[in-house]
Amino acid sequence: RRLYTVRCAALAQRGNHLITTEMVFKNNPGFVFHDSCGFEAGSEEGFNSMKDFISDRANAKELQERIHAIWYCIPMDNPSRTFQRSEEKFFSECDTGHVPVVAVFTKFEALRPVAYGELKQQLKGLAGEECSMRIAQRVEEVFTNTGVWDRLCDPKNHARPKCYVRLEHIMQ
């Protein structure tokens, strides 16, 4: 099985790779990744290269040349983030065909201190378990309030994620 990624800074240094260059992890050679060449920085050439790559690989005749999934990584370390132009462009202009897109929300744990800060006064005197539950609920609200998931799923988009994954504490 092959697995391709369109934009995941955690895999490699952004903007320094050709999308056609395969990245394979020695401990799991069955997964093959491709970096998007930094189109999020505004490079039209990088964006078009990524679009062509997806189109070519989504329709490849050989199974080992096909894209099986697109992992689109979105950092959540800024809870007041807006929908980025690169995200808007990818989801509104890229036709991924039958290839499922998975939104990967990285640095999700960064929403926890924000939620805690907003609830700090209300949490005084509560048991630890109750505090944790309220913080978790507020994290969900903060995430929802970013509007990112709703924008990704906009019916006007050519590409829409099938699901999402949250990455928290990945370096621990």
N, C-alpha and C positions, 0 to 999 in steps of 0.2 A: 504493500500500500504506500502511496505517496501522499504527502500533505504539503500544501503550499501556503505561504503566507504573503500577504500583500504589504503589510506595514506593521512591523513589530520591532521597535527599537531595542528591545531586550535581547534579540537574537544577534544583532551585529551593530556596529557603529553606523549611524544613519548617514545615508547619502554617499557611501563609499563603495557601493557594489553595483554591478550590472545585474539587472533582474534575471538574466539568463544564467547567471552563475549559481550553481547549486551549493547549498550549505547542508552538510550531513553530519550529524552527531555520531561519534564513534560508538557510544553506548546504545544507540538505537538507529542503525543505518536504514531502517525501513521508512523513516520519516525524512523527507527531503524538503528543504525550505528555500524560498527565494525572497530576497529583500527588494523593496519597491523603489530603490534608488533615490529616496528623499523627495518624492513629489510633494510631500506636505510642506516643503520649504517654498513652494510656488513655482517649481521648474515645470514649464509646459512640456519640455522635451521629456523629462522624467515621467510626467503624467501620461503622455502619449505612448511612451515605451511600455509603461505598465499596462495600459489599456490594450495595446496590440498583443502583449504577452498573454494576457488573460484570454483574449479572443482566440488566439492561436492555440493555446493549450486547452481551453475549454472544448474546442472542436477537434482536437488531435485524434487521429485514427488509432494510434498505438496507446494502449492502456498506460504504459509506464511514462508516457509523455503528457498525459492528461492531468489537469488540475482536479483534485478531488474535494478540496475545500479552500476557502479563503478566510484566513484569520485576520481581522482588521482590529488592530490594537488602538485603544483610546485611553490616554492617561487621565486618571481622575484625581490627581493631586492638587487641582485647583477647583474647588466646589463652585466658584462663581464663573467657571469657564463658559464660554458660549460655544455654539456649534461652529467648529472651525471651517474655514473656506475649503481646505483640502478634503474634509469629510463630506461637506456638501457636494463638492465636485465629484468625488468618487461615487457616492450613492445616487446622485442625480444623473450622471453621465455614463457611468460604466454599466454595460450590459454583461452581467456575469453568466447569462444563460441558465443552464441547469445546475451550475456550481453553487453549492450553499455557502453563504457568508455567515461567519460567526463573529459577532462583536466581542472583543476581549477588553474588558475594562480593567486596566492595570492600575496599580497604586491605589486600590480601592480603600485601603486602610487609612488613607489620608483624610477621608470623610469623618472618621471617628472623633478626632480631636475637635473638629468643627461642631459636630453634634454635641459633644460634651460641653464645649464652651457655651453653646446656646442654652443648655439645660442645667448648667452648674448650680444655679440658685434653687431650682426645683428638686435637685437630687439630694440636697442636704437632709440628713436624717433618715434616708432610705437605706434598706439593706442592699448589699452588693449585688445580689441577683436581680433585684428590682431596678437598680441603677443600670446594670448591663442591658436589661430588657428595654428600658426607655431609650437608652443611647442607640441600641440597634434599630428601634422604631424610627428614631430621628434620622439616623443614617439613611434609611429607606426614603424618608421624606426629602432629605437633602439631595439624594440621587435623583428622585423623581422631579424635583424642582429644577434640576439642571436642564431638563427637557431633551437631553441628548438621545435617550432611547426613543422617545416619540418622534424626533426628527429623523432618526435612522429608519424608522418604520413607516414614514410618510408614504401613502399610496402613490404619490406622484414620482417617487424615486424609481429608477430603473433597477437598482440593486437594493434589496432589503435583507437585513439579517434574519436568519431562521431562528436564532436564539442568541443568548449572550452568556459569557463566563466572566466571573469576577476574580481577579487575582489579588490576593492579599498576603502580605508578609512573605513574599516569594523568596527573599534572601535569608530567611530564618531556617 
